[in-house]
Amino acid sequence: MTTKPITNFSAVSDLVPITVITTCYGRNHHLYNLLSSLMHGSVKPDEVIIVNDDADPKRLAEFALNIVKLPTTANAAVNKKTDKSSEIKFDIGHNRNIGAAHATHDTLIFLDVDCIVAPTFIEQLSAKLAQYPNALIMGQPRYLTRPLTAKESQELQRGALSTAYLNRLSVYNPYRDNFDEVDCTATNTTHTAIKQTDDYGAFWSLCFAIKRQQFERINGFDTQYTGYGAEDTDFAFTARKLAIDFYLTADLIYHQQHAVYRPPLNHLESIIINANHFYKKWQCWPMGGWLKEFSDMELIDWADEQSTPITLLRRPSRDEIARAHYPDAAYV
């Protein structure tokens, strides 16, 4: 299948042979901020694939990027692992696999739609992957403490919103492994930091790079996961099983703030399905903290030591869901 760019684009000297892949539906404000940041990086990816049904082509044409727009209902035959029909609903793993299958380049950088990349992110992360071409490499997230205003988004699109400004507006997640701020600064003589880790459970597909050959060895994302939860860890565990090294880097992305649920009661049923599928594959439970909270609320029948599938005892009430809603949280 041949796909064509839908945006106006003229070749410039700072293009690099990289395909960036993102997937989105109904969050186009986040998408446009992501594209703004990619447009003003120290280098530009040669191709940006958006697996998305509803982005406005006229709006996308405002970005000086080579954008390929694919629908979420693209032929499921490109995904070797699924027997689902082309009527498949929005599914992030399925969509990432579609993006990878249509990528022009062997260097793949996956970004969630709510990312804003730091100016050197693409350059630094791709350089590290060139150094470790058989590895799985992940960037460092910071979390915006509020949504960008319309004015700030306009400044971002003009390249006038500085990293220093975004740093002041963001925080690290204290529950994750974070680099010191000095490690995140690239200069003419110093690169951002990188370290290998055996903690594959720390992988998050928010922002990562991998060569096409390794993505295909992993066989992409397992599309038996549905909705929300565990597909990231499954991907990383498969990488570990295949002896693919895993690196964390200090290359920054800024996670755009949006409301969350603590615990994620809005995803309860998909988390149950995904946790059961994960245990069947790996004989351990993912998302243990959330599962414990669900169990404590007597929503599910689960204990960490059990080997039988989780069962749903009851659905949360509207009041319970409302109390779990945090509209101003920076991170889950």
LOTITI-7294 format. One line per field, with one value per residue: residue in three letters; x, y, z of N, C-alpha, C in turn. Coordinates in pm, whole numbers. Example, Ala and Ser with C-alpha at 12.3 -4.5 7.8 and 13.67 -1.06 7.14 Angstrom:
BEGIN
type <- c(Ala Ser)
n_c1 <- c(1319 1285)
n_c2 <- c(-569 -225)
n_c3 <- c(780 708)
ca_c1 <- c(1230 1367)
ca_c2 <- c(-450 -106)
ca_c3 <- c(780 714)
c_c1 <- c(1320 1290)
c_c2 <- c(-330 3)
c_c3 <- c(780 787)
This chain:
BEGIN
type <- c(Met Thr Thr Lys Pro Ile Thr Asn Phe Ser Ala Val Ser Asp Leu Val Pro Ile Thr Val Ile Thr Thr Cys Tyr Gly Arg Asn His His Leu Tyr Asn Leu Leu Ser Ser Leu Met His Gly Ser Val Lys Pro Asp Glu Val Ile Ile Val Asn Asp Asp Ala Asp Pro Lys Arg Leu Ala Glu Phe Ala Leu Asn Ile Val Lys Leu Pro Thr Thr Ala Asn Ala Ala Val Asn Lys Lys Thr Asp Lys Ser Ser Glu Ile Lys Phe Asp Ile Gly His Asn Arg Asn Ile Gly Ala Ala His Ala Thr His Asp Thr Leu Ile Phe Leu Asp Val Asp Cys Ile Val Ala Pro Thr Phe Ile Glu Gln Leu Ser Ala Lys Leu Ala Gln Tyr Pro Asn Ala Leu Ile Met Gly Gln Pro Arg Tyr Leu Thr Arg Pro Leu Thr Ala Lys Glu Ser Gln Glu Leu Gln Arg Gly Ala Leu Ser Thr Ala Tyr Leu Asn Arg Leu Ser Val Tyr Asn Pro Tyr Arg Asp Asn Phe Asp Glu Val Asp Cys Thr Ala Thr Asn Thr Thr His Thr Ala Ile Lys Gln Thr Asp Asp Tyr Gly Ala Phe Trp Ser Leu Cys Phe Ala Ile Lys Arg Gln Gln Phe Glu Arg Ile Asn Gly Phe Asp Thr Gln Tyr Thr Gly Tyr Gly Ala Glu Asp Thr Asp Phe Ala Phe Thr Ala Arg Lys Leu Ala Ile Asp Phe Tyr Leu Thr Ala Asp Leu Ile Tyr His Gln Gln His Ala Val Tyr Arg Pro Pro Leu Asn His Leu Glu Ser Ile Ile Ile Asn Ala Asn His Phe Tyr Lys Lys Trp Gln Cys Trp Pro Met Gly Gly Trp Leu Lys Glu Phe Ser Asp Met Glu Leu Ile Asp Trp Ala Asp Glu Gln Ser Thr Pro Ile Thr Leu Leu Arg Arg Pro Ser Arg Asp Glu Ile Ala Arg Ala His Tyr Pro Asp Ala Ala Tyr Val)
n_c1 <- c(85 62 118 52 192 -11 24 151 485 827 1153 1416 1737 1768 1642 1594 1634 1388 1096 827 571 240 -75 -420 -739 -992 -847 -728 -628 -412 -264 -194 -25 184 276 360 585 751 800 971 1206 1560 1636 1434 1197 1180 936 607 375 33 -198 -518 -854 -988 -852 -817 -756 -694 -600 -377 -219 -92 146 491 576 629 357 176 -140 -330 -623 -793 -923 -774 -668 -675 -509 -246 -153 -3 -72 -339 -679 -885 -1148 -1168 -1333 -1254 -1245 -1110 -791 -503 -263 -305 -322 -66 79 -18 85 364 383 346 558 819 1088 1360 1424 1226 1024 808 543 315 6 -23 223 478 766 1098 1335 1574 1504 1432 1670 1864 1757 1742 2011 2114 1985 2106 2356 2303 2168 2020 1854 1592 1472 1397 1248 1254 993 843 586 328 167 -72 -311 -188 -249 -449 -299 -39 -16 -17 222 396 362 481 739 822 799 980 1212 1290 1066 870 983 951 681 627 661 848 740 728 721 846 1149 1381 1595 1860 1822 2036 2132 1961 2018 2138 2438 2686 2906 2829 2624 2284 2197 2222 2121 2149 1903 1769 1512 1246 982 965 925 747 526 490 696 927 1200 1289 1437 1310 1355 1381 1134 972 1072 975 719 546 285 84 -229 -432 -477 -705 -845 -738 -431 -153 -48 189 378 373 484 745 826 831 1041 1247 1247 1346 1603 1660 1820 1743 1716 1712 1673 1772 1632 1400 1043 739 459 131 -108 -398 -721 -739 -818 -807 -825 -809 -1105 -1267 -1163 -1200 -1308 -1162 -908 -928 -966 -723 -530 -579 -514 -245 -141 -182 6 253 264 255 122 23 5 -33 -80 -314 -490 -498 -625 -876 -956 -963 -1179 -1374 -1451 -1345 -1247 -956 -616 -271 -121 -271 -357 -565 -812 -904 -1214 -1504 -1675 -1856 -1973 -1835 -1999 -2166 -2102 -1865 -1697 -1697 -1567 -1315 -1214 -976 -936 -724 -480 -133 -12 -81)
n_c2 <- c(-120 215 522 874 1195 1437 1696 2028 2046 2118 2021 2026 2096 1972 1731 1396 1042 909 761 888 776 813 782 853 972 1199 1375 1605 1860 1806 1661 1858 2022 1840 1806 2066 2083 1888 2005 2212 2106 2026 1861 1733 1471 1260 1155 1155 958 945 761 782 893 1140 1387 1719 1775 2028 2167 2012 2069 2302 2246 2214 1947 1613 1451 1155 1032 785 584 456 228 95 -171 -468 -672 -597 -635 -893 -1048 -1045 -1150 -992 -805 -551 -374 -308 -138 169 103 104 -53 -206 7 122 -88 -82 169 114 -84 59 232 422 428 261 332 380 591 604 793 896 1071 1280 1389 1642 1717 1781 2017 1883 1618 1424 1417 1337 1094 932 922 773 531 464 409 192 -29 -262 -239 -151 163 422 743 1029 1130 1442 1609 1817 2055 2171 2220 2349 2687 2848 3056 2980 2743 2850 2992 2777 2657 2850 2817 2950 2886 2813 2557 2599 2735 2533 2350 2484 2466 2205 1878 1601 1258 1131 863 722 618 864 1091 1313 1667 1792 1591 1589 1783 1879 1971 2127 1979 1786 1505 1401 1190 828 503 156 -82 -351 -356 -418 -374 -105 7 223 298 557 717 608 445 226 -13 -121 -398 -511 -446 -604 -856 -872 -888 -680 -500 -689 -761 -877 -756 -520 -196 -33 -69 -272 -356 -228 -328 -596 -585 -502 -717 -921 -827 -856 -1138 -1203 -1120 -854 -558 -303 40 338 684 1032 1198 1440 1444 1626 1561 1618 1771 1610 1507 1246 921 795 520 387 363 401 238 -19 -273 -335 -347 -573 -775 -749 -790 -1057 -1181 -1112 -1247 -1512 -1534 -1468 -1550 -1382 -1095 -791 -434 -425 -249 -110 -326 -415 -198 -210 -457 -406 -235 -412 -471 -657 -1004 -1088 -1166 -1117 -1353 -1538 -1773 -1806 -1676 -1328 -1217 -1018 -860 -657 -359 -28 238 539 744 653 651 923 1025 927 1080 1302 1602 1780 1653 1588 1351 994)
n_c3 <- c(0 -90 57 74 149 321 373 307 219 217 120 359 513 757 781 896 851 977 1109 1278 1487 1581 1752 1761 1869 1879 2036 1936 1992 2160 1973 1779 1928 1974 1706 1656 1823 1711 1466 1525 1619 1676 1473 1205 1179 894 831 957 1094 1146 1300 1276 1282 1274 1257 1135 802 687 905 971 754 820 936 891 809 697 673 713 704 844 858 1150 1089 906 688 862 800 792 1040 1177 1392 1456 1423 1385 1232 968 1081 1328 1643 1782 1892 2076 2059 1826 1645 1662 1551 1290 1210 1222 1027 795 785 637 704 883 1142 1410 1596 1857 1978 2223 2177 2353 2401 2412 2247 2358 2217 2133 2136 1929 1779 1972 2077 1850 1780 1990 1945 1705 1803 1964 1807 1834 2046 2282 2348 2569 2638 2869 3067 3160 3342 3254 3457 3410 3143 2828 2739 2483 2375 2452 2304 2047 2058 2086 1835 1680 1754 1978 2243 2512 2626 2889 2987 2967 3142 3387 3407 3454 3614 3754 3771 4084 4141 3950 3778 3756 3578 3682 3648 3515 3356 3146 2968 2661 2500 2286 2348 2526 2560 2621 2900 2928 3032 3091 3188 3384 3455 3311 3356 3391 3148 2932 2682 2603 2495 2290 2117 1850 1632 1316 1265 1521 1632 1472 1543 1803 1732 1726 1904 2122 2021 2156 2390 2519 2492 2774 2945 3040 2792 2732 2920 2852 2593 2657 2820 2632 2477 2666 2693 2445 2469 2413 2470 2711 2744 2938 2882 2917 2755 2691 2703 2724 2902 2822 3022 3145 3263 3511 3650 3975 4166 3824 3757 3541 3350 3434 3346 3111 3220 3384 3187 3047 3248 3313 3068 3052 3279 3203 3000 3124 3387 3610 3779 3625 3689 3967 4185 4115 4088 4352 4476 4350 4447 4724 4727 4685 4430 4257 4252 4370 4448 4510 4506 4370 4109 3946 3716 3735 3858 3803 4059 4111 3949 3963 4141 4025 4197 4317 4094 4034 4263 4220 4020 3901 3794 3764 3787 3744 3673 3661)
ca_c1 <- c(0 137 52 110 178 -128 55 249 614 942 1271 1512 1864 1774 1562 1665 1554 1317 950 759 437 149 -212 -503 -877 -1065 -758 -650 -555 -284 -192 -138 89 292 330 434 716 831 835 1076 1318 1693 1621 1296 1180 1140 798 524 253 -73 -306 -616 -969 -1064 -774 -857 -646 -655 -520 -250 -140 -21 272 594 618 580 259 95 -255 -392 -741 -785 -984 -688 -679 -615 -413 -109 -118 9 -115 -481 -776 -997 -1187 -1135 -1428 -1200 -1256 -981 -713 -373 -163 -338 -290 79 124 -49 184 494 376 349 671 918 1224 1386 1426 1089 1004 667 506 173 -41 -14 363 546 906 1200 1396 1677 1458 1443 1812 1935 1708 1780 2156 2136 1944 2212 2466 2255 2060 1942 1796 1467 1521 1284 1278 1225 879 803 440 274 75 -200 -310 -143 -352 -450 -185 83 -12 23 366 463 361 578 873 856 777 1112 1225 1291 927 802 1037 887 540 616 725 871 659 820 711 921 1294 1406 1731 1882 1794 2157 2149 1865 2061 2235 2518 2775 3009 2771 2498 2197 2241 2158 2164 2082 1833 1704 1374 1161 855 969 897 620 529 469 801 1036 1259 1327 1455 1203 1386 1351 988 916 1106 878 590 461 204 -14 -360 -532 -510 -813 -861 -634 -356 -66 14 326 462 382 580 879 859 870 1178 1337 1253 1429 1735 1676 1858 1651 1785 1643 1750 1729 1575 1274 915 648 328 28 -198 -540 -782 -715 -895 -724 -775 -876 -1233 -1323 -1106 -1201 -1333 -1050 -795 -950 -938 -582 -453 -594 -436 -104 -103 -179 131 376 252 263 17 61 -82 -68 -133 -454 -569 -521 -728 -1004 -990 -1000 -1312 -1461 -1497 -1294 -1196 -815 -507 -145 -67 -362 -325 -691 -848 -979 -1355 -1569 -1779 -1958 -1923 -1834 -2113 -2134 -2039 -1727 -1623 -1682 -1466 -1184 -1179 -885 -924 -603 -361 -26 17 -162)
ca_c2 <- c(0 340 636 1000 1304 1519 1833 2100 2021 2139 1956 2113 2027 1906 1608 1273 928 856 767 906 717 844 737 954 993 1291 1455 1673 1971 1747 1626 1976 2062 1747 1839 2192 2057 1815 2097 2305 2034 2047 1793 1693 1337 1264 1108 1147 882 961 665 874 908 1264 1511 1806 1786 2167 2203 1942 2133 2415 2202 2185 1810 1514 1378 1051 1008 655 565 347 111 42 -316 -538 -771 -553 -682 -1037 -1121 -1032 -1201 -901 -752 -411 -294 -296 -7 229 22 168 -147 -232 125 132 -189 -28 271 52 -158 154 324 423 416 154 391 411 656 604 898 915 1198 1387 1430 1754 1677 1884 2044 1786 1482 1335 1405 1262 957 858 898 662 408 432 351 63 -56 -381 -212 -78 284 503 878 1072 1222 1539 1618 1951 2061 2221 2224 2473 2780 2869 3143 2899 2653 2931 3018 2650 2638 2944 2787 3055 2838 2758 2443 2652 2763 2405 2292 2550 2429 2060 1807 1458 1166 1081 718 662 635 990 1143 1449 1764 1820 1483 1608 1898 1851 2084 2089 1887 1687 1445 1361 1065 701 394 29 -132 -482 -339 -403 -322 42 53 287 326 700 777 511 423 88 -42 -204 -541 -553 -438 -723 -971 -872 -908 -566 -505 -797 -699 -940 -657 -434 -74 31 -140 -392 -386 -177 -422 -716 -555 -501 -853 -996 -782 -923 -1280 -1212 -1065 -719 -468 -192 159 461 802 1159 1280 1485 1483 1687 1497 1721 1742 1580 1446 1103 855 723 430 406 291 414 131 -140 -399 -367 -385 -713 -858 -742 -853 -1202 -1222 -1099 -1356 -1636 -1536 -1443 -1606 -1278 -996 -652 -332 -477 -145 -86 -444 -416 -98 -265 -564 -344 -178 -528 -470 -778 -1114 -1097 -1156 -1121 -1489 -1630 -1811 -1817 -1547 -1227 -1205 -894 -878 -554 -239 88 329 670 823 606 699 1067 1051 888 1170 1410 1678 1862 1573 1591 1213 892)
ca_c3 <- c(0 -96 119 30 246 300 410 227 280 130 177 427 537 885 782 929 805 1094 1109 1406 1481 1691 1728 1829 1828 1963 2121 1834 2051 2199 1851 1715 2009 1942 1574 1669 1882 1612 1358 1568 1679 1618 1345 1177 1123 753 816 1077 1067 1244 1284 1331 1194 1279 1249 1025 704 671 1022 959 649 877 995 791 833 600 752 650 789 821 942 1249 1030 799 674 975 752 817 1174 1162 1511 1485 1329 1392 1101 944 1159 1463 1704 1817 1984 2063 2011 1686 1564 1653 1455 1157 1181 1195 901 684 800 530 756 979 1275 1449 1725 1893 2072 2251 2123 2453 2419 2346 2253 2374 2086 2092 2164 1813 1745 2074 2089 1729 1787 2084 1879 1608 1879 2017 1711 1870 2177 2306 2414 2615 2682 3006 3072 3260 3337 3266 3570 3359 2996 2765 2693 2338 2344 2463 2188 1933 2074 2057 1691 1623 1805 2075 2380 2541 2716 3026 3023 2987 3265 3501 3409 3462 3725 3736 3849 4187 4153 3840 3777 3688 3568 3730 3542 3438 3258 3037 2889 2556 2453 2176 2396 2617 2519 2731 2963 2895 3119 3069 3305 3376 3501 3194 3402 3386 3012 2904 2538 2582 2412 2277 1985 1823 1490 1259 1280 1659 1648 1407 1627 1913 1666 1756 2026 2128 2008 2242 2493 2472 2569 2854 3047 3035 2663 2738 2994 2770 2486 2717 2864 2513 2446 2761 2655 2323 2504 2358 2579 2739 2795 2972 2846 2975 2647 2751 2646 2821 2894 2833 3134 3125 3381 3533 3755 4071 4063 3695 3755 3407 3267 3518 3274 3022 3306 3422 3070 3014 3355 3297 2951 3088 3370 3126 2924 3198 3522 3713 3759 3600 3748 4098 4271 4079 4120 4497 4508 4308 4541 4852 4709 4662 4291 4192 4334 4330 4543 4435 4495 4302 3972 3874 3656 3810 3825 3841 4161 4087 3882 4054 4132 3969 4301 4330 3978 4050 4366 4167 3911 3936 3668 3760 3818 3644 3632 3728)
c_c1 <- c(88 56 124 94 54 -100 149 385 724 1066 1363 1630 1863 1686 1649 1574 1491 1168 901 617 358 10 -305 -646 -943 -980 -667 -579 -417 -200 -124 -19 209 357 408 574 806 881 953 1191 1450 1710 1474 1292 1131 994 730 395 155 -181 -426 -731 -1022 -982 -812 -741 -601 -568 -382 -159 -63 118 370 657 560 486 185 -17 -320 -516 -722 -843 -904 -690 -604 -514 -269 -62 -119 -54 -265 -567 -901 -1025 -1148 -1232 -1378 -1211 -1116 -911 -567 -265 -182 -295 -139 135 97 54 319 494 385 468 768 1056 1236 1396 1286 1089 854 643 356 133 -30 129 388 694 994 1274 1498 1630 1480 1590 1885 1889 1748 1930 2186 2094 2045 2330 2432 2139 1974 1863 1656 1505 1405 1331 1231 1104 885 654 395 167 -59 -195 -249 -263 -346 -331 -55 95 30 172 447 469 457 722 918 832 902 1104 1224 1150 852 854 973 742 519 692 758 765 751 818 783 1070 1326 1554 1739 1865 1916 2179 2062 1905 2168 2307 2604 2879 2954 2639 2412 2235 2161 2209 2083 2017 1777 1558 1284 1020 848 936 757 625 495 568 917 1079 1301 1347 1343 1228 1351 1201 923 953 1009 738 491 389 101 -154 -470 -564 -612 -820 -733 -566 -282 -1 158 419 478 485 723 919 896 1010 1279 1354 1343 1569 1763 1705 1761 1729 1684 1732 1692 1669 1429 1158 832 509 220 -77 -340 -593 -749 -812 -800 -814 -857 -1004 -1298 -1271 -1113 -1212 -1219 -927 -808 -913 -787 -494 -461 -513 -287 -60 -92 -47 255 375 286 160 75 -31 -127 -129 -280 -541 -597 -629 -866 -1051 -1035 -1139 -1418 -1528 -1459 -1254 -1053 -725 -378 -94 -155 -316 -451 -730 -924 -1124 -1409 -1680 -1892 -1893 -1926 -1957 -2069 -2062 -1893 -1641 -1598 -1574 -1326 -1132 -1095 -860 -793 -474 -260 2 -71 -93)
c_c2 <- c(124 451 762 1105 1387 1665 1896 2085 2044 2085 2060 2029 1945 1783 1488 1155 851 863 782 855 760 797 818 943 1087 1377 1540 1798 1923 1716 1747 2031 1971 1783 1970 2168 1980 1908 2186 2236 2067 1971 1758 1549 1348 1229 1105 1076 904 858 726 891 1050 1393 1588 1821 1930 2213 2137 2009 2255 2378 2160 2050 1721 1419 1278 1017 876 642 450 218 57 -110 -389 -643 -728 -596 -834 -1114 -1121 -1096 -1113 -843 -607 -319 -268 -153 43 146 61 73 -179 -115 147 32 -144 76 212 -20 -66 248 310 387 304 204 441 477 667 709 895 1055 1311 1423 1565 1723 1799 1901 1940 1641 1387 1311 1314 1116 873 829 781 530 367 368 212 14 -177 -363 -152 41 377 639 904 1168 1320 1567 1763 1952 2123 2215 2354 2558 2790 2955 3065 2802 2727 2962 2892 2628 2733 2913 2883 3012 2759 2635 2488 2681 2634 2334 2353 2506 2280 2004 1665 1381 1103 929 645 689 759 1025 1278 1547 1794 1714 1502 1721 1858 1979 2036 1986 1774 1637 1418 1221 945 597 269 -16 -271 -475 -312 -358 -171 96 111 335 471 758 679 497 278 74 -135 -354 -591 -546 -561 -850 -984 -905 -797 -580 -615 -736 -776 -854 -562 -309 -34 -70 -264 -418 -336 -280 -552 -699 -563 -641 -941 -957 -849 -1070 -1302 -1155 -934 -625 -351 -79 268 578 926 1252 1312 1493 1542 1628 1603 1680 1712 1510 1297 1053 775 654 446 323 298 306 -5 -267 -435 -407 -530 -806 -864 -807 -1005 -1254 -1217 -1214 -1488 -1648 -1542 -1496 -1506 -1172 -858 -560 -368 -373 -117 -206 -452 -316 -147 -374 -507 -282 -286 -521 -597 -881 -1139 -1090 -1180 -1262 -1582 -1658 -1831 -1679 -1455 -1228 -1072 -925 -778 -439 -122 174 461 757 783 655 848 1101 1018 984 1285 1494 1754 1785 1583 1452 1117 850)
c_c3 <- c(0 -33 80 138 215 332 308 294 179 199 241 471 665 894 817 894 922 1067 1252 1390 1604 1653 1816 1781 1928 2055 2032 1885 2097 2075 1788 1795 1985 1809 1577 1721 1786 1503 1396 1640 1613 1487 1330 1130 979 735 952 1039 1181 1212 1356 1232 1183 1282 1124 926 684 787 1014 855 698 927 885 821 724 675 665 747 749 908 1040 1194 912 803 784 930 774 954 1173 1278 1532 1380 1331 1254 1089 1017 1300 1515 1740 1922 1967 2012 1864 1598 1553 1554 1312 1118 1145 1061 780 689 684 582 860 1122 1309 1587 1749 2000 2096 2209 2224 2489 2352 2358 2277 2240 2040 2103 2046 1778 1843 2081 1968 1727 1881 2022 1771 1678 1930 1930 1744 1998 2168 2393 2445 2662 2824 3005 3187 3237 3356 3374 3532 3208 2945 2725 2541 2295 2350 2347 2062 1938 2043 1906 1620 1666 1912 2220 2421 2630 2862 3075 3053 3113 3389 3517 3434 3581 3680 3814 3955 4203 4040 3856 3694 3686 3638 3615 3456 3331 3135 2943 2789 2517 2337 2218 2483 2563 2642 2777 2912 2993 3086 3199 3278 3418 3380 3231 3402 3247 3002 2760 2505 2483 2401 2133 1972 1672 1443 1283 1419 1686 1587 1482 1743 1862 1703 1889 2015 2126 2079 2363 2435 2557 2640 2945 3004 2901 2659 2803 2918 2659 2541 2764 2746 2468 2538 2726 2535 2343 2432 2474 2589 2803 2829 2934 2914 2871 2679 2653 2761 2798 2918 2935 3086 3248 3388 3640 3842 4174 3934 3681 3618 3312 3336 3435 3180 3103 3351 3306 3043 3120 3344 3179 2983 3179 3295 3048 3012 3341 3632 3678 3728 3681 3889 4191 4243 4115 4270 4536 4467 4404 4675 4845 4685 4525 4218 4297 4290 4451 4466 4413 4414 4159 3888 3820 3753 3764 3876 3941 4143 4010 3979 4033 4066 4071 4320 4213 3990 4152 4317 4061 3962 3811 3654 3787 3706 3590 3711 3856)
